[in-house]
């Protein structure tokens, strides 16, 4: 399927996991993909694999919490490709502290990376996405942007919840201007971040809490991103799409 032929996409946090899977899916659907991450080596390796498969791709260093970095990335994309059609705000971080353990420094860092970064990306990319005619923003939130989780990670929950409502807010602003904005809320996904807990009680808890009885795959999130990025979703904006194996249906 080539739903995204010649469209240009930025995927943040594209070095591995959901971001890498998303870059692969968008490239396979015909998009020219800019992969960004702070992990330059892994990001370049992912881009090289896509290039070997015939993809028109570019890897860039990118601190998503930094406005100057965002502007540099966007300027580079426009200089290289002449347009921007799709923005996938995927980069993020998590923590496992509760509110009593969380320092203000912990809080500020998580909010900057998981929440402020998405504000910056949408704000600075908006002129180009609005000019696209097929503009689409997909913000990767979390099931913990909708639910209270386990009573830990307050900064993560606060940030992901903010992403959910921020998405709806700007979707309304741009609803009649050709730029759609949606959020995806992954459940427990089998990415390298879970390597340290494989085979442990924590992994069992995650699968037990998922009605489908398994972890999700990064490719399943990527498929949802590709749908929302494409004209198949031309009447979809302000949506929160849970890809969670039924977690939020309980």
Secondary structure, DSSP 8 states (H G I E B T S, - for coil): --TTTT-EEEEES-SSHHHHHHHHHHHHTT-EEEEEES-HHHHHHHHHHHHHTT--EEEEE--TT-HHHHHHHHHHHHHHHS---EEEE---------TTT--HHHHHHHHIIIIIHHHHHHHHHHHHHHHHSSEEEEEE--GGGTS-TTS--HHHHHHHHHHHHHHHHHHHHTTTTTEEEEEEEE-SEE-GGGGGGTTSHHHHHHHHHSTTSS-EEHHHHHHHHHHHHSGGGTT--S-EEEESTTGGG-
